[in-house]
Amino acid sequence: MTRPANGGNGAGGPEGGPGELRARLEETGYLVDEGLAIACFLALRLHRPLFCEGDAGVGKTALAPALAKVLHAPLIRLQCYEGIDASQALYDWDFPRRLLHLRAAEAAGVTEPGWLESELYSRRFLVARPLLQAVETQPSVLLIDEVDRADDEFEAFLLELLSDHTVTVPELGTLRAQSPPAVVLTSNRTREVHDALKRRCLYHWVDHPDFDRELAIVRSRQPQVTARRVRWERRVVRANPRKAQPGHAPLAAGTAAALPHVDAFVAGHSLAALERLAAVVRGAAADA
């Protein structure tokens, strides 16, 4: 039996086109390029999940909180990890409360097994995890973060929600969202996600921002940062220690630690500033 979960009308995104959605996202502090804005707009209008893949640190996860602000909807987050299953992602039973209910029924002299069974498997003893919360909450934004860390079996488990906006609890039946939640999935591509999951989503590769957008992102949080400093960081620190050879990690750590001192050195061109800069690099590299 399929029945609607409780809730009101969902949000299909702001009126207008991708340009308005992009402007609304930027009002929240999330600066998005045109391609991602179009992907978000289509995902909201078509009620399709948005699958964002890209390197770590390019802003995939931050998209979901920004969307939640734009849609005035709660953010529900499911952090994936190896071994995650339905009890962490979908639902679990509140066993202590059920035991107390049984004891109370016994003390009251209730002996009807059919009534007791229906009570114990009623919704009030069900603990909703993120996937069930998203189905029961309208509107909502569901973030399924780092799905590539989960097992293949968990990907198959997600297909029902992504395809039909439903979840199945064997004791209660199939629960359907009255209005589909906005779903954002992210992957750092530590492994290849199966095509069956990708086919149910709109796919977008999130690339590193170009210089102008990266400068705008940094200045939105630290207005005093100079363009020279951001350009220097792009040249040197963009080397990803996770992907580099192990011997490169100390250099990357030292470079990152030296960043706050770069502007003073470049502006003054002084030997003392250069010595301080080198000391910071050596110290951080020794600790790495």
C-alpha positions in Angstrom: 0.0 0.0 0.0 1.3 3.4 -0.9 0.3 6.4 1.1 1.4 10.1 1.2 3.6 11.2 4.0 2.4 14.2 6.0 3.4 17.6 4.7 2.3 20.6 2.6 3.3 21.8 -0.8 6.9 21.6 -1.8 9.0 24.4 -3.3 9.9 24.3 -6.9 12.4 27.1 -6.7 12.1 30.8 -7.3 10.0 32.2 -10.1 11.9 33.2 -13.2 14.8 31.5 -14.9 18.3 30.4 -14.0 19.5 34.0 -13.8 17.2 34.8 -10.9 18.1 31.6 -9.1 21.8 32.5 -9.5 21.1 35.9 -8.1 19.2 34.4 -5.1 22.0 32.0 -4.4 24.6 34.8 -4.5 22.5 36.7 -2.0 23.1 33.8 0.4 26.9 34.1 -0.1 27.2 31.2 -2.5 28.7 32.4 -5.8 27.7 30.0 -8.5 28.7 29.9 -12.2 26.1 29.9 -15.0 26.4 26.1 -15.7 25.6 25.1 -12.1 22.8 27.7 -11.9 21.2 26.1 -14.9 21.6 22.6 -13.5 20.0 23.7 -10.2 17.1 25.4 -12.0 16.3 22.3 -14.1 16.6 20.0 -11.1 14.1 22.1 -9.1 11.6 22.5 -12.0 11.8 18.8 -13.1 11.9 17.5 -9.5 15.0 15.6 -10.3 18.0 15.0 -7.9 21.1 17.0 -8.7 24.3 14.9 -8.7 27.4 17.1 -8.2 30.8 15.5 -8.8 34.2 17.2 -8.5 37.4 17.5 -6.5 37.2 18.1 -2.8 36.9 21.7 -1.8 35.2 23.1 -4.9 31.9 23.9 -3.1 29.6 20.9 -3.8 28.4 20.5 -0.3 27.9 24.2 0.3 25.3 24.3 -2.5 22.7 22.5 -0.5 22.6 25.0 2.5 22.4 27.8 0.0 19.5 26.1 -1.8 17.8 25.6 1.5 18.0 29.3 2.3 16.7 30.2 -1.2 13.7 27.8 -0.8 13.1 28.7 2.8 13.2 25.0 3.6 15.0 23.0 6.2 18.2 21.3 5.3 18.4 17.5 6.0 21.8 16.0 5.7 22.9 12.4 5.2 26.6 12.0 5.5 27.6 8.8 3.8 30.4 6.4 4.9 31.5 2.9 4.4 29.0 0.4 5.9 26.0 2.8 6.2 22.7 1.0 6.1 18.9 1.6 6.4 19.0 2.0 10.2 21.3 5.1 9.9 19.8 6.4 6.6 16.1 5.6 6.6 14.5 4.5 9.9 15.0 2.6 13.1 12.6 1.4 15.8 12.6 3.0 19.3 13.1 -0.3 21.2 13.2 1.3 24.8 9.9 3.0 24.2 8.3 -0.1 22.8 9.5 -2.1 25.9 8.0 0.5 28.2 4.7 0.4 26.3 4.6 -3.4 26.6 5.1 -3.2 30.4 2.4 -0.5 30.7 0.0 -2.7 28.7 0.7 -5.7 30.8 0.2 -3.6 34.0 -3.1 -2.4 32.6 -4.2 -6.0 31.9 -4.1 -5.7 28.1 -3.7 -9.2 26.6 -5.0 -8.8 23.0 -2.0 -9.8 20.8 -3.3 -8.2 17.6 -3.8 -4.8 19.3 -0.4 -5.0 20.9 1.4 -5.9 17.7 -0.4 -3.0 15.8 0.6 -0.6 18.5 4.3 -1.7 18.6 4.6 -1.3 14.9 2.8 2.1 14.7 4.4 5.3 13.4 4.9 6.7 16.9 7.6 4.2 17.7 9.5 4.8 14.4 12.6 7.0 14.6 12.9 8.8 11.3 16.4 9.1 9.8 17.4 11.6 7.1 15.8 9.9 4.1 12.4 9.4 5.9 12.6 12.9 7.3 13.0 14.3 3.8 9.9 12.4 2.5 7.8 13.6 5.5 9.0 17.2 5.4 7.7 19.6 2.7 9.4 21.6 1.6 12.9 20.2 2.3 16.4 20.1 0.9 18.1 16.7 1.2 21.8 16.6 1.0 23.3 13.1 0.4 27.0 13.9 0.9 29.9 12.0 -0.4 27.8 9.1 -1.8 31.0 7.6 -3.3 32.1 6.7 0.3 29.1 4.3 0.7 28.9 0.7 -0.5 27.4 -0.4 -3.8 24.5 -1.9 -1.9 23.6 1.5 -0.4 23.5 3.0 -3.9 20.9 0.4 -4.9 19.0 1.3 -1.7 18.8 4.9 -2.8 17.2 4.2 -6.2 13.6 4.0 -4.9 13.8 7.5 -3.3 15.6 9.0 -6.3 13.2 7.5 -8.8 9.8 7.6 -7.2 10.3 9.9 -4.1 9.1 7.0 -2.0 10.6 5.0 0.9 9.4 1.6 2.1 9.1 0.6 5.7 8.0 -3.1 5.6 5.8 -2.8 8.7 4.1 0.3 7.5 4.2 0.0 3.7 5.4 2.5 1.1 5.5 6.2 2.1 5.4 8.8 -0.7 6.3 12.4 -0.5 3.4 14.7 -1.3 5.9 17.0 -3.0 9.4 15.8 -3.9 12.2 17.2 -1.8 15.1 19.0 -3.5 17.9 16.4 -3.5 21.6 17.2 -3.9 24.1 14.3 -4.1 27.8 14.9 -4.0 30.8 12.8 -4.9 34.6 13.4 -4.7 35.0 10.6 -7.2 37.0 8.4 -4.9 35.3 5.6 -6.8 33.0 5.4 -9.8 29.3 5.7 -8.9 27.1 3.3 -10.8 25.2 4.4 -13.9 21.9 3.3 -12.4 22.1 6.1 -9.8 23.4 8.7 -12.3 20.5 8.0 -14.7 18.1 9.1 -12.0 19.8 12.4 -11.5 20.8 15.5 -13.4 24.6 15.4 -13.5 27.0 18.4 -13.2 30.7 18.4 -12.8 31.8 21.2 -10.4 35.2 22.5 -11.5 37.6 24.8 -9.7 36.5 28.4 -10.1 38.4 30.7 -12.5 40.5 33.5 -11.0 37.8 36.2 -11.1 35.2 34.0 -9.3 37.7 32.7 -6.8 38.7 36.3 -6.0 35.1 37.2 -5.6 34.5 34.2 -3.3 37.5 35.0 -1.1 36.6 38.7 -0.9 33.0 37.9 0.1 34.4 36.4 3.3 37.6 38.5 3.7 37.2 41.8 1.9 40.8 42.9 2.7 42.5 40.2 0.7 44.4 41.4 -2.4 44.3 40.1 -5.9 48.0 39.5 -5.8 47.7 37.1 -2.8 44.9 35.1 -4.4 46.9 34.8 -7.7 50.0 33.6 -5.7 47.8 31.1 -3.9 46.5 29.7 -7.2 50.0 29.2 -8.5 51.5 27.4 -5.5 48.9 26.0 -3.1 46.6 24.6 -5.8 48.9 21.5 -5.8 46.6 19.1 -4.0 48.6 17.2 -1.3 46.1 14.4 -1.5 47.0 13.8 -5.1 50.7 14.7 -5.0 53.5 12.5 -4.1 54.0 12.1 -0.3 57.1 14.2 -0.4 55.2 17.2 -1.7 52.9 17.4 1.3 55.4 19.4 3.6 56.0 21.9 0.8 52.2 22.4 0.4 51.7 22.8 4.1 54.5 25.3 4.4 53.2 27.3 1.5 49.7 27.5 3.0 51.1 28.6 6.3 53.1 31.3 4.6 50.2 32.9 2.8 49.3 35.5 5.4 52.9 36.9 5.1 53.1 37.1 1.3 51.6 40.6 0.9 54.0 42.2 3.3 57.0 40.6 1.5 55.8 41.5 -2.0 55.0 45.1 -0.9 58.2 45.7 1.0 60.7 43.5 -0.9 62.7 43.4 2.3 65.2 40.8 3.3 63.8 40.6 6.8 60.3 39.9 5.4 61.8 37.2 3.1 63.5 35.6 6.1 60.3 35.6 8.1 58.5 34.0 5.1 61.1 31.3 4.8 61.0 30.5 8.5 57.2 30.0 8.4 57.6 27.7 5.4 60.4 25.6 7.1 58.5 25.4 10.4 55.2 24.3 8.8 57.0 21.8 6.5 58.8 20.3 9.5 55.5 19.7 11.3 53.8 18.1 8.3 
